[in-house]
Amino acid sequence: MIVGYVFALVAALASGGGSVLESIGVRRAGAYGGSALELVRLRRQWIYFLGIGVDLVGFACAAAALQRLPLFLVQSVLAFSVGVTAAISAFLGSRLAASGWAALGVGAVGLVLLGLSAQPGPAKVLPAAWRWVLPAMALFVGAIAWYFRRFDRPWAAQVLGFATGVGFSVVGVSARTLNLSTSGWGILVEPAVWAMILNGLAAAVAFALALQKGGATAVNAIMFTTNTALSSVIGLVFLDDRVRDGFITFTITGLILAMSGAIVTAHYATQAKEPLGVARTVS
C-alpha cells in the first residue's frame, strides 16, 4: 500500500509539472488563442515535448498505483496536481493569494482522509463486452475535441477540459482493470491496453486544444474534477473499490475537501499576475 501511495504522489507531481511545461510550449509557439492548425508550431518547442514526457512518467506511475489502490483515492491525488501547477506558477512569478494557499491545505487534508479510508486491493474484472466499450470511448472524446476546436470562446476551453477529463477517466478505469497476467503477444489484444492508448491520445489532443483557449490551472481544475468524480463513481459502483469499515464518512468528506481545494486553488491562481502565461482566467 505504501508503494501505491508513492506512485500516486509521483504521478501528481509529474502531471502538474508536465501541464505547466506544455502550457509554456503552447505560448512560446504563438499558438495560444489561435486555430487548431497553429498547433503544428509545437513541433519546434522542445519544452512542450518535455512536458509530454513528464506526463508519460506520471501516467506510468498512476497506472502502477491503480493496480494497488482504489480509483477514488488515486484520481483524487492526481486531481491535486492542480495545486502542483499553481505552486510552480507561483514560483515562476505568478502570485497566489493567501486564500489559494489555504485551499491547498484544505485539499491536502482531504487526501489524508481518503488515504485513511481506502481499502487496497485489485479491481473487479469487467464483463468482456464492457471491456471493449472503453476503447470506443476515444471516439466520443475525439468528437468533442473536433467539434469545439472551432470556437474561440472562453467556454470552449471548459468543454475541452471536460472532454479531457472523460478521456483520462477511461484511461484510469482501464489501468485499474488491466490484467497483468497477460503476457507476450497477448497484450496486443488486451482491450484495456488499447483503451489506455486511444483515450490517452484523444485526451492529449483535447488538452492541447484546451490550453490554446485557457490557462493550465483552470483547465486542470475542470479536467480533474470530471476525472475524479466519474472515475470514483465507476470504481465504487462497478469495480468493487472498497472503503474501510466505518470510514465512509472519511471518504465522503475527503472527496469534498480534495475537490474543493483543487477548484478554489484554481480560482485564486487564475486571478494572479502571470508573467509567463502559465495560468490565465477562464470565465
Buried (B, 14 or more C-beta within 10 A) or exposed (E): EEEBBEBBBBBBBBBBBBBBBBBBBBBBBEBBEBEBEBBEBBEEBEBBBBBBEBBBBBBBBBBBBBBBBBBBBBBBBBBBBBBBBBBBBBEBEBEBBEEBBBBBEBBBBBBBBBBEBBBBEEBEEBEEEEBEEBBBBBEBBBEBBBEBBEEEEBEBBBBBBBBBBBBBBBBBBBBBBBBEEBEEEEEEEBBBBBBBBBBBBBBBBBBBBBBBBBBBBBBBBBBBBBBBBBBBEBBBEBBBBBBEEEBEEBBBBBBEBBBBBBBBBBBBBBBBEBEBBBBBBBE
